[in-house]
């Protein structure tokens, strides 16, 4: 039996897409703001962390249960508009849909060191615009690996479309959404979204 995917958030507004275009061009601000978002979220939850003196791929050392330090890497979620290949194949129509990149590697194999579970314990994926901030805390032990033991490059979860699940995803990112914050304009634009009982528990800070 097919299972319907429940969106994790309302779709991005036009002005949010314009915001993303700007930050995709100039990645300095997007990456830095993502790190500050994670720091705020951890402090809000009463979790201490430390910033390594040298940037070797670990963005934060997060104090876990029993005083164990977890090596965390922060990744900005990249939003793009991509052609729906299924729609194009079935009807020949060109339909652009939002696609969200949850990266696990930086750059390419030739330009940057590829990471593996020995390097990172947890990923913090941050989607942030002028109207919303969402943070996913993904343990690395559920991330697929290449044959050489390195993390795969990227996953593209469906975040904002109410569609039928054709294949069960390797990672159900909805289980790892740990922080959400919306500007009142999102509540005003999408009031029905926040009335759905099945999604309400995802919109409160853990």
C-alpha positions in Angstrom: 0.0 0.0 0.0 1.3 3.4 -1.0 2.1 5.8 1.9 1.5 9.6 1.6 4.3 11.8 2.7 3.4 14.5 5.2 5.3 17.7 4.5 7.7 18.8 7.2 7.2 22.5 6.4 5.1 24.9 4.2 6.6 25.6 0.9 9.1 28.6 0.6 7.6 31.9 -0.3 8.8 33.8 -3.4 10.9 36.2 -1.3 12.4 33.3 0.6 13.5 31.7 -2.8 15.1 35.1 -3.7 16.9 35.0 -0.3 18.2 31.5 -1.1 19.4 32.6 -4.6 21.5 35.3 -3.0 23.0 33.1 -0.3 23.7 30.3 -2.8 25.9 32.8 -4.7 27.6 34.2 -1.6 28.0 31.1 0.7 30.0 33.0 3.4 26.9 34.4 5.1 24.8 31.2 4.7 27.4 29.0 6.3 28.2 31.3 9.1 24.5 32.0 9.9 23.8 28.2 9.9 26.5 27.7 12.6 25.1 30.5 14.7 21.6 28.9 14.4 22.9 25.6 15.7 24.8 27.3 18.6 21.6 29.1 19.6 19.6 25.8 19.4 22.1 24.0 21.6 22.2 26.7 24.2 18.4 26.9 24.2 18.3 23.2 25.0 21.0 23.6 27.8 23.6 21.7 25.8 27.2 22.9 26.1 29.6 22.9 23.2 33.1 23.9 22.2 34.6 25.4 19.1 37.8 23.6 17.9 40.8 26.0 17.6 41.7 24.5 14.2 39.1 23.9 11.5 39.7 20.3 10.5 36.1 19.6 9.4 34.6 19.5 12.9 32.5 22.6 13.5 31.5 21.9 17.1 32.3 19.5 19.9 29.0 18.9 21.5 28.7 17.7 25.1 26.5 14.6 25.2 25.2 12.3 27.9 27.8 11.2 30.3 30.2 14.0 29.3 30.9 12.4 25.9 32.0 14.9 23.3 30.3 14.4 19.9 32.0 15.7 16.8 29.5 17.8 14.9 29.5 19.2 11.4 27.1 21.9 10.4 25.7 21.9 6.8 23.5 24.5 5.2 20.5 23.0 3.4 20.7 24.2 -0.2 17.4 24.8 -2.0 17.2 24.6 -5.8 14.5 24.4 -8.5 14.9 21.3 -10.5 12.9 19.7 -13.4 10.5 16.9 -12.3 12.1 14.1 -14.4 9.1 11.8 -13.8 6.6 14.4 -15.1 8.8 15.1 -18.1 9.1 11.4 -19.0 5.3 10.8 -18.6 3.9 13.9 -20.3 6.8 15.8 -21.8 5.9 18.8 -19.6 8.7 20.8 -18.0 7.7 21.3 -14.3 10.2 22.8 -11.8 10.0 21.7 -8.2 11.9 22.6 -5.1 14.8 20.3 -4.3 16.6 20.4 -1.0 20.2 19.2 -0.8 21.3 17.7 2.6 25.0 17.4 2.0 27.3 15.0 3.9 30.5 16.0 2.1 32.0 19.3 1.1 33.2 20.1 -2.4 34.4 17.2 -4.5 36.7 14.3 -3.9 39.4 16.1 -5.7 39.1 19.5 -3.9 38.3 18.5 -0.3 39.0 15.6 2.1 36.1 13.2 2.1 34.6 12.5 5.6 33.6 9.2 7.2 32.1 8.0 10.5 35.5 8.2 12.2 35.5 12.0 11.5 32.0 13.0 12.4 29.4 11.8 14.9 26.4 14.0 14.1 25.3 16.3 11.3 23.3 19.5 11.9 21.5 20.4 8.7 20.1 24.0 8.8 17.5 25.5 6.5 17.3 29.2 7.2 15.6 32.1 5.5 14.4 35.5 6.6 11.1 33.8 7.7 12.0 30.4 9.0 14.7 28.3 10.6 14.7 24.5 10.7 17.4 22.3 12.1 17.8 18.5 11.7 20.2 16.6 14.0 21.2 13.5 12.1 23.5 10.8 13.7 26.1 9.6 11.3 25.5 5.9 12.0 22.4 6.0 9.8 24.0 7.8 6.8 24.8 5.5 3.8 28.4 4.9 3.0 30.4 4.5 -0.2 32.3 1.3 -0.8 35.5 3.0 0.6 33.7 3.8 3.9 33.2 7.5 3.2 29.8 9.2 3.6 27.7 9.5 0.4 27.6 13.1 -0.9 24.0 14.2 -0.6 20.4 13.2 0.1 17.3 15.1 -1.2 14.4 14.6 1.2 10.9 15.9 0.3 10.2 18.7 2.8 7.3 20.6 1.4 5.2 18.5 -1.0 2.2 16.3 0.0 2.9 13.4 -2.3 2.9 9.6 -2.5 6.0 7.8 -1.2 7.2 5.5 -4.0 10.2 4.1 -2.2 10.9 4.2 1.5 13.8 6.6 2.0 17.1 5.5 3.6 16.7 8.3 6.2 13.4 9.6 7.5 14.5 13.1 8.2 11.2 14.0 9.9 12.5 11.9 12.9 15.5 14.2 13.3 13.9 17.6 13.0 14.8 19.1 16.4 14.1 22.8 16.0 11.7 25.0 14.1 11.0 28.7 14.2 8.6 30.6 11.9 7.9 34.2 11.3 4.2 35.1 11.8 4.0 35.6 8.1 4.3 31.9 7.5 1.4 31.2 9.9 -0.6 33.8 8.1 0.1 32.4 4.6 -0.3 28.7 5.5 -2.9 28.5 8.4 -4.2 25.1 7.3 -0.7 23.6 7.6 -0.5 24.3 11.3 -4.0 22.9 12.0 -2.9 19.3 11.0 -2.5 17.3 14.3 -0.1 14.8 12.6 2.4 17.6 12.1 2.1 19.7 15.2 4.6 17.8 17.3 7.4 18.7 14.8 7.0 22.4 15.4 8.0 22.6 19.0 11.6 22.8 20.2 12.9 19.7 21.8 
